[in-house]
Amino acid sequence: MCGIVGAVAQRNVQGILLEGLKRLEYRGYDSAGMTVMHQGALTRHRAVGKVAALDARVAEKSLPGVIGIAHTRWATHGKPSEANAHPHHSTDRVAVVHNGIIENHERTKARLQAAGHVFTSETDTEVIAHLLNDALDDASDERGALFAAVQHIVNDLGGAYALGVMSVSEPDVVIGARQGSPLVVGVGIDEAFLASDPLALLPVTDRFIYLEEGDVVELRDGGHIRIVNRVGQPVERPIHVFEHGDGAASKGEYRHFMLKEIYEQPAVISAALEGRLSDTGVLVESFGPEAATLFARTRQIHIIACGTSYHAGLVARYWLERYAGVPVQVEVASEYRYRHPVVPEDTLFVTLSQSGETADTLAALRYAKTLGYIGALGICNVPGSSLVRESDLTLMTRAGPEIGVASTKAFTTQLIALMLFTLALAKSRSDAPLDAGEQGEIVQALKALAPICQQVLALNDEIEVLSQAFAEKHHALFLGRGAHFPIALEGALKLKEISYIHAEAYPAGELKHGPLALVDSEMPVISVAPNDDLLEKLKSNLQEVRARGGQLFVFADKNVGIHAHDDTQVLHLPHIHEALAPLLYTLPLQLLSYHVAVLKGTDVDQPRNLAKSVTVE
Ligand code: AGP
């Protein structure tokens, strides 16, 4: 994780770097720092905590300069402290910011220490600064020496990195490099920038070059940009215009990004469907020209993802088996990548990721490519991300930038994409259980979904009242059945990550096999109860909870006859086609966790110990 920014500008870059870091805080917020070339010297500010602390340091003692690099950290090697904050310097000659992990740093550090280098941090990054210092010793004084030095030393780095580098040896240059961690170049007017995410640079440009794995880039005074690939050949990379606008970077009228993103769901659900449906079915070409052939061949599916994206994959398993008749396995990437999966003939590999940069998911994709799958479909929210570039077929979820660490609109748009995938697969296979009539019904239900979501969001005030019952709780249980068990998992994850309340999710039928022992009058039990085949079974499970004195909170279809009692609070949701109920029942659970977190006074958008984009193992 971590976020990096760099600038070679015609003006003081301190404000640009600070604004960039604030926009990257979702990637980590343990400490922050910047180095600026001030009167020919590397001048550094660092502070523990959020970027606001760095901002205050810079305000106390401004040292302006027209080139600089900056970093916001999510600690991996070494605790959050000023000494461990980036940029890391080697003597007064080299400064480095780094996102990723240098896996061979211990051996390299021992070698550098033996050669006389003094380390001042516990980080893996500091080796890069000293390696560069040595490489500059061996270089000529010609222009381009720093560029060459970075190209040389990256050969010694194992693991993952996105780098920003400066040196007094060439005071008008910033060098960037990427391998395994994202890095974009912002193209300005006679200026050039670097960042982990285009969002960081939207106040200064909307034109971006997405660097490829192994690329090294030189940004020079006047906005000159030079890129070489992993074997040192000069390359031209296309410039993309950022199309989402800059609205995503502000909270607008909302108190938190998370709330804004929850409320954006009707709009982004519509965006995710746009141009992908006819009146009767999904347009299979939305997945790419080869999709129809590949889907017709598909006999099995393996879905790999992490966290919330994994929960979306679990929902899709129910859909793909029920409607497309294809067997599905779903697994978290961090386990899959270290197994020896047996891949049956004609199996399609599917990854899900909001960011497209999650290290475990990318490693799983790369591993899968060696295992004989017929192809890899990537369902992703970030255009140009590694996952998109490395997949054979892609479907963009079109949620727009998601800033809150807790995933909300990214999840529901993943579900839309997965329903489109289910319909496309069913359409491409002659033996799918879904007939044309049912396909048409689901398509119509998808088209009607956004306004129904709006109705559920209108329950916000009632959900806020419910949330008061959770503020003093330490534990909670979430229940669901069938495709709503993953929704219960997602509800529990939301509550855990932003309110720090311990929450677990169970398929409601599993409660009697152990977890029922936890239920007493102090245990809130949250359940979703759509009108589906499993409703009567679920009602019996809820009775089991009531009989043990549990406090029930049920989000139920208005037609299913579940009503409030002394020990049961019920919020009724509009009726929805059974296939789309998982999408709708996600919304009240998001709002519930949000309000509990607000009541508890936690940092909703940047919960402790977490980061949005997990680009380390
Ligand atoms: C959920 O709220 C988290 N942000 C987290 O579980 C996230 O879904 C996970 O890290 C995967 O991220 P990705 O979708 O960007 O790959």
Boltz pocket constraint, residues with backbone or C-beta under 6 A from the ligand:
constraints:
  - pocket:
      binder: B
      contacts: [[A, 306], [A, 307], [A, 308], [A, 309], [A, 352], [A, 353], [A, 354], [A, 355], [A, 356], [A, 357], [A, 358], [A, 361], [A, 404], [A, 405], [A, 406], [A, 407], [A, 408], [A, 497], [A, 611], [A, 612], [A, 613], [A, 614]]
      max_distance: 6.0
